[in-house]
Amino acid sequence: MKKFVTILLFMSVLFTMFASVGQAAEAVPKLYLNGQLLQPDADPQIVNESTIVPIRVISEGLGFQVDWDNTTKTVTINDGSKVIMLAINNDAALVNDQVVQMQTKPVIVNKTTLVPLRFIGEQFGLEFEWKADTKEVHIVQPPKGPTGWITGVGFDGIGGVIVNYEGSSKPNKVQVLDNPKRIVLDFPNTSYSSDLAATLANGQVKAEVTDNPLITGYRYSIFSNSPTVARVVLDVNADTGYIMTEGVGEFRIDLMPSGEVPPEPETPTDPEPEVPVEPEVPVDPQPPVTDNVYDVVIDAGHGGSDPGAQSVLNRWEKEFNLSVALKMQKLLANEKSIKVHMTRTGDTYPTLLERIAFAENLKADMFISIHANSLKGSSATGSETYYYRENSKSLAEVIHKHLIAGTKLKDRGVKKEAFKVIKETTMPAVLVEAGFLSNAADAKLLYDDAVQNRIAAELVAGIKEYFKLK
């Protein structure tokens, strides 16, 4: 791995230096990687004063994972911490899914694929020293210590794999590989806790999962030592899809049949025209600005023609959402420092844009959307709270603590997701998923009037805690 990056960067610099005299091949000096002499056996080419190198140099013995897609004429280079995609005759590369412009395009010459050295060297970042008197290039790859440590990898017995961590850790884009099918998560700058590291004596830890239609096993290992990259692999069946969510100190991969993976959240088109509020949406006059009254919008999700999820009890999500929202409204009516505003108080359907406009026109201080979850074909259980903008994270943490106290269900954590009503509002905004209507135990609990009262009371307590009200 080190050899590849080192040689790329050096050759980029070297052949640029000697291109003007036309003696690049004769002028190649000795190459040293961390003091060890290297002997590359593939010659680069110079195109428009830029050096490009055959892809065979990368794929045969230089340490990087390289994939070639002959259909799209695309090269993918992966060092565990960064994934670079280069398309032939295209000067725009994808680096971890971000578009980065290159000075030189990858090309095919005499059936050989060549890629730009300078660009790849810059992306992987190396230090080097040129010794003119001896014509030597000494290259050093600075060590990168881990910033996060995986403390646990486990299967929940149903359809989820949980990766617990400490410190700062976030996986690269999830890779789904075939033959056999597997889901791969690479965590850059991440190692393992001392307890887990002690189990890696044979290089990796493998665990089998039996009698499960979605997964046959999982394993974890160190993919790279410099930089340190931890790898977690889920061995799954051909028809298995997934959703990955992030909680406090954990990443969770919930597995399900591919056809049941929900679509990505709707991405808004900017700018959105302001949509007038329909008559069924209550329009509160804008309250006077004061120092001691907070305007809180309670949004009962779905409603009317949009019933939401259907529970295993054959009741609809919109019923639960509205019931809890109305109970919160009643409790908040007694708070002198809070003025409550409802996006709906009956079985009507304000559109998402109307809910957003309603809160924005009020210049509300808080927006809370009430929902219940559903995951067909799964026995998933528990409560979770979503936020999108950073000004909403602290609110989500407070509300979630009280949500768990209200439902007394499994804590599925605080998560970031681009749901429209919490993305396009500007005040602190959260969306709560109280439990899973697809789980019989959760559904029975959520439709219990006493439990709804408790959830409403806890959410009101969370609002007061956030505003520091007694």
C-alpha positions in Angstrom: 0.0 0.0 0.0 2.7 2.4 1.0 4.8 1.6 -2.1 2.0 2.5 -4.4 1.3 5.9 -3.0 5.0 6.7 -2.6 5.9 5.8 -6.1 3.0 7.7 -7.6 3.9 10.9 -5.8 7.6 10.6 -6.6 7.1 9.9 -10.3 4.7 12.8 -10.6 7.3 15.2 -9.3 10.2 13.6 -11.0 8.8 13.4 -14.5 7.5 16.9 -14.4 11.1 18.1 -13.5 12.7 16.3 -16.4 10.0 16.6 -19.1 11.6 19.8 -20.5 14.8 18.1 -21.5 13.2 15.0 -22.9 15.3 12.6 -20.8 12.8 11.4 -18.2 13.8 7.7 -18.5 17.5 8.3 -18.1 17.0 10.8 -15.2 15.1 8.5 -12.9 16.9 8.5 -9.6 16.8 5.9 -6.8 13.7 5.7 -4.8 13.6 5.1 -1.0 10.5 4.4 1.1 11.1 4.8 4.8 14.8 4.1 4.1 14.2 1.0 1.9 15.3 1.1 -1.8 12.4 0.6 -4.2 12.7 -0.7 -7.8 9.5 0.1 -9.8 9.2 -2.0 -13.0 6.6 0.1 -14.9 7.3 3.2 -16.9 5.0 6.2 -16.8 4.1 8.5 -19.6 4.1 12.3 -19.9 0.9 13.9 -21.3 0.8 17.7 -21.5 3.7 17.9 -19.0 1.8 15.7 -16.5 2.7 12.2 -15.6 0.4 9.3 -15.9 1.1 5.7 -14.8 -0.3 2.3 -16.0 -3.0 0.9 -13.8 -1.0 -2.4 -13.6 1.5 -0.6 -11.4 -1.3 -0.1 -8.9 -3.0 -3.5 -9.3 0.1 -5.7 -9.3 1.9 -5.6 -6.0 1.6 -2.0 -5.0 -0.8 -2.5 -2.2 -4.0 -0.7 -3.1 -7.4 -2.3 -3.8 -8.1 -1.4 -7.4 -11.3 -2.2 -9.4 -11.8 -1.7 -13.1 -15.3 -1.5 -14.6 -15.0 -2.2 -18.3 -18.7 -1.2 -18.9 -18.3 2.4 -17.5 -14.5 2.6 -18.1 -14.1 3.5 -14.5 -11.2 2.9 -12.1 -11.8 2.7 -8.3 -8.8 3.0 -5.9 -9.3 2.3 -2.2 -6.8 2.6 0.5 -9.3 2.0 3.3 -9.5 5.6 4.3 -10.3 7.1 0.9 -12.1 5.9 -2.2 -11.2 7.6 -5.5 -13.1 6.9 -8.7 -11.6 8.0 -12.1 -13.4 7.7 -15.4 -11.5 7.5 -18.7 -11.3 10.8 -20.6 -13.0 12.6 -17.7 -11.2 15.3 -15.7 -13.7 15.1 -12.8 -12.9 12.5 -10.1 -15.0 11.4 -7.2 -13.1 11.4 -3.9 -15.3 9.8 -1.2 -18.3 10.8 -3.3 -17.2 14.5 -3.6 -16.4 15.8 -7.1 -12.8 17.0 -7.4 -11.3 18.5 -10.6 -8.1 17.1 -12.1 -5.6 18.7 -14.4 -5.1 15.5 -16.4 -7.6 13.0 -17.6 -7.1 9.2 -17.2 -6.6 7.6 -20.7 -6.3 4.3 -22.4 -3.2 4.0 -24.6 -2.5 0.8 -26.5 -5.1 -1.0 -24.4 -3.4 0.1 -21.2 -5.2 2.3 -18.7 -3.1 5.2 -17.3 -4.1 7.4 -14.4 -2.7 10.8 -13.2 0.1 10.5 -10.6 0.1 14.0 -9.2 -3.6 13.9 -8.4 -3.5 10.6 -6.7 -0.4 11.5 -4.7 -2.0 14.7 -3.5 -5.1 12.9 -2.4 -3.2 10.3 -0.3 -0.7 12.8 1.1 3.0 12.0 1.6 6.2 13.7 2.6 9.4 13.4 0.5 12.9 14.7 0.2 15.0 15.2 -3.0 18.8 14.7 -2.6 20.2 16.3 -5.7 23.8 15.2 -5.1 23.0 11.5 -5.1 19.8 11.7 -7.2 17.8 10.1 -4.5 14.2 10.6 -3.5 13.4 9.7 0.1 9.7 9.3 0.8 8.1 9.0 4.2 4.4 8.3 4.9 3.6 10.2 8.2 2.1 7.8 10.7 -1.5 8.5 11.5 -2.7 7.5 15.0 -6.3 6.5 15.6 -8.9 9.0 16.7 -11.5 6.4 17.5 -11.7 2.9 19.0 -14.3 0.2 18.3 -15.3 -1.3 21.7 -17.8 -3.9 20.5 -19.3 -5.6 17.4 -22.3 -7.7 17.9 -25.5 -9.1 16.4 -28.8 -8.3 18.2 -30.3 -11.7 17.5 -33.0 -10.3 15.1 -31.6 -8.4 12.1 -29.2 -5.8 13.3 -25.4 -5.5 13.8 -24.2 -2.9 16.2 -20.7 -1.3 16.2 -19.9 0.5 19.4 -17.1 3.0 19.5 -15.4 5.6 21.7 -13.7 8.8 20.5 -14.2 10.1 17.0 -15.1 7.5 14.3 -17.2 7.5 11.2 -17.2 4.9 8.4 -16.6 5.7 4.8 -19.4 5.1 2.3 -20.7 1.5 2.8 -19.6 -0.9 0.2 -21.8 -3.7 -1.0 -19.8 -6.4 -2.7 -20.9 -9.6 -4.5 -19.9 -13.2 -5.0 -20.5 -13.7 -2.1 -22.6 -10.8 -1.1 -21.2 -8.8 1.8 -21.6 -5.4 3.4 -18.3 -3.7 4.2 -17.7 -0.8 6.5 -14.2 0.8 6.7 -13.6 3.1 9.7 -10.6 5.4 8.9 -8.3 6.4 11.8 -10.0 3.8 14.0 -8.5 0.9 15.9 -9.9 -1.5 18.5 -10.2 -1.2 22.3 -7.6 -3.3 24.2 -10.2 -6.0 24.9 -11.1 -6.4 21.3 -7.5 -6.0 20.1 -6.5 -9.0 22.2 -8.9 -11.2 20.2 -7.3 -10.3 16.9 -4.4 -12.6 17.3 -5.2 -14.4 14.0 -5.8 -11.1 12.1 -9.6 -11.1 12.4 -12.5 -12.2 14.5 -15.3 -14.2 12.8 -18.8 -14.9 14.2 -21.4 -17.1 12.6 -25.1 -16.4 12.6 -27.4 -19.4 12.2 -31.0 -19.8 11.3 -31.4 -16.2 10.0 -32.7 -15.5 6.5 -30.7 -12.2 6.2 -27.2 -12.8 7.5 -24.8 -15.8 7.8 -22.1 -14.1 9.9 -19.9 -11.1 10.5 -16.2 -10.4 11.0 -13.9 -7.5 11.9 -10.2 -6.8 11.5 -7.5 -4.2 10.9 -7.6 -3.4 7.2 -4.7 -1.0 7.2 -2.0 0.1 9.8 -1.0 3.4 8.2 -3.4 5.0 8.3 -5.2 2.8 10.8 -8.4 1.5 9.3 -10.8 -0.9 11.1 -13.0 -3.0 8.8 -16.3 -4.7 9.7 -17.8 -7.1 7.2 -21.3 -8.5 7.2 -21.8 -11.7 5.2 -25.4 -11.5 4.0 -27.8 -13.3 1.7 -28.3 -12.2 -1.9 -31.6 -10.5 -1.3 -30.5 -8.6 1.9 -30.6 -4.8 2.0 -29.8 -2.5 4.9 -30.3 0.8 6.7 -27.4 2.3 8.7 -28.1 4.7 11.5 -25.9 6.5 14.0 -26.6 6.8 17.6 -24.6 8.0 20.6 -21.4 5.9 20.5 -22.8 3.4 18.0 -23.5 2.7 14.4 -26.3 0.3 13.7 -26.9 -1.7 10.5 -30.4 -3.0 10.3 -30.9 -5.7 7.7 -34.1 -6.4 5.8 -35.2 -7.8 2.4 -33.9 -5.6 -0.4 -37.5 -4.8 -1.5 -38.3 -3.4 1.9 -35.5 -0.9 2.1 -37.2 2.5 2.4 -36.3 5.2 -0.2 -33.9 8.0 0.6 -35.5 11.0 2.3 -36.8 13.5 -0.3 -34.3 16.1 -1.3 -35.8 19.5 -1.6 -35.4 21.6 -4.7 -33.9 25.0 -3.9 -35.4 27.5 -3.8 -38.9 26.3 -2.7 -41.8 28.7 -3.4 -43.7 29.6 -0.3 -47.1 27.7 -0.3 -50.1 29.4 1.2 -51.6 27.5 4.2 -54.8 25.7 3.5 -57.9 26.5 5.6 -57.7 23.3 7.6 -54.3 24.3 8.9 -54.8 26.6 11.9 -53.1 30.0 11.3 -52.1 31.6 14.5 -51.5 35.4 14.4 -47.8 36.1 14.9 -47.3 36.6 18.6 -45.5 39.7 20.0 -41.9 39.3 20.6 -41.3 38.9 24.3 -38.4 37.7 26.5 -40.4 35.1 28.4 -42.9 33.4 26.1 -41.7 30.6 23.7 -43.7 29.6 20.6 -43.7 25.8 20.2 -45.1 24.1 17.2 -46.4 20.5 17.7 -46.7 18.6 14.5 -48.9 15.5 14.5 -47.4 13.6 11.6 -49.5 12.4 8.6 -53.3 12.8 8.9 -56.3 12.8 6.5 -55.5 11.2 3.2 -52.0 10.2 4.5 -52.6 7.7 7.3 -49.0 6.9 7.8 -47.9 3.4 8.8 -50.4 0.6 9.5 -49.9 -1.2 12.8 -50.1 -4.9 13.4 -53.3 -4.0 15.3 -54.8 -2.6 12.1 -54.8 0.9 13.4 -53.1 3.8 11.7 -50.1 5.9 12.7 -52.0 9.1 12.2 -54.2 8.2 15.2 -51.3 7.8 17.6 -49.5 10.9 16.4 -52.6 13.1 16.8 -53.6 11.7 20.2 -50.1 12.4 21.7 -50.0 15.8 20.1 -53.4 16.8 21.6 -52.4 15.6 25.0 -49.2 17.7 24.8 -51.3 20.7 23.7 -53.5 20.3 26.8 -50.5 20.2 29.1 -48.7 23.1 27.5 -51.8 25.2 27.7 -51.1 25.4 31.4 -47.6 26.8 30.9 -47.5 30.6 31.1 -44.1 30.8 29.4 -45.1 28.6 26.4 -47.5 29.3 23.6 -48.4 26.1 21.8 -49.4 26.0 18.1 -50.7 22.8 16.3 -50.2 22.0 12.6 -53.4 20.0 12.9 -56.0 19.3 15.5 -58.2 16.9 13.6 -57.9 14.2 10.8 -56.7 16.6 8.2 -53.5 16.6 6.0 -51.4 19.7 5.9 -48.6 19.1 3.3 -45.0 19.1 4.5 -44.4 22.5 2.9 -47.5 23.9 4.7 -46.2 22.6 8.1 -42.8 24.2 7.4 -44.4 27.5 6.3 -46.7 27.4 9.4 -43.7 27.2 11.7 -41.6 29.7 9.8 -44.4 32.3 9.6 -44.7 32.1 13.4 -41.0 32.5 13.8 -41.4 29.6 16.3 -38.8 28.8 18.9 -39.2 25.0 18.6 -40.7 22.4 16.2 -41.5 18.9 17.3 -43.0 16.3 14.9 -44.7 13.2 16.4 -44.4 9.9 14.6 -44.3 6.1 15.1 -42.1 3.8 13.2 -42.7 0.7 11.1 -40.4 -1.9 9.6 -42.2 -4.8 7.8 -40.7 -8.2 8.2 -38.7 -7.2 11.2 -39.3 -7.4 14.9 -37.4 -4.1 15.5 -38.4 -2.3 18.7 -37.5 0.9 20.4 -37.7 4.7 20.3 -35.5 7.1 18.4 -35.2 10.9 17.9 -34.1 12.6 14.7 -32.5 16.0 14.0 -30.8 17.5 11.0 -29.3 20.9 11.6 -26.7 21.5 14.3 -28.9 24.0 16.1 -31.3 21.1 16.8 -28.8 18.5 18.2 -29.0 19.6 21.8 -32.8 19.8 21.6 -32.9 16.2 20.2 -30.7 14.9 23.1 -33.0 16.5 25.7 -36.2 15.3 24.0 -34.9 11.8 23.4 -34.1 11.4 27.1 -37.7 12.2 28.0 -39.1 10.1 25.1 -37.3 7.0 26.4 -38.7 7.8 29.9 -42.2 8.0 28.4 -42.2 4.9 26.3 -39.8 2.8 28.4 -38.8 1.0 25.2 -35.4 0.2 23.8 -33.2 3.3 23.4 -32.3 3.4 19.6 -30.5 6.7 20.0 -30.4 10.2 18.6 -29.9 10.2 14.8 -29.3 12.7 12.1 -31.5 12.5 9.0 -32.8 14.9 6.3 -36.5 14.6 7.0 -38.1 17.5 5.2 -39.9 19.1 8.2 -36.8 19.2 10.3 -34.4 20.1 7.5 -36.2 23.1 6.0 -37.4 24.7 9.2 -34.9 27.1 10.7 -35.7 26.9 14.4 -34.5 24.0 16.6 -36.6 21.0 15.2 -36.8 17.3 16.0 -38.9 14.4 14.8 -39.6 11.6 17.3 -40.3 7.9 16.4 -42.0 6.7 19.6 -41.9 3.0 18.7 -42.5 0.4 16.0 -46.1 -0.2 14.9 -44.8 -3.3 13.1 -43.9 -4.8 16.5 -47.0 -6.2 18.4 -45.6 -5.3 21.8 -44.6 -1.7 20.8 -48.0 -1.2 19.0 -50.0 -2.4 22.0 -48.0 0.0 24.2 -48.4 3.0 22.0 -52.1 2.8 21.6 -52.6 2.5 25.4 -54.1 5.8 26.7 -52.1 5.8 30.0 -48.9 5.3 28.0 -49.8 8.1 25.7 -50.4 10.4 28.7 -47.0 9.5 30.0 -45.3 10.1 26.7 -47.0 13.5 26.3 -46.0 14.5 29.9 -42.4 13.5 29.3 -42.2 15.4 26.0 -43.6 18.5 27.7 -41.0 18.0 30.5 -38.3 17.9 27.8 -39.6 21.1 26.2 -39.5 22.8 29.6 -36.0 21.5 30.4 -34.7 22.7 27.0 -36.0 26.2 27.7 -34.8 26.0 31.4 -38.4 26.4 32.7 -39.5 25.1 36.1 
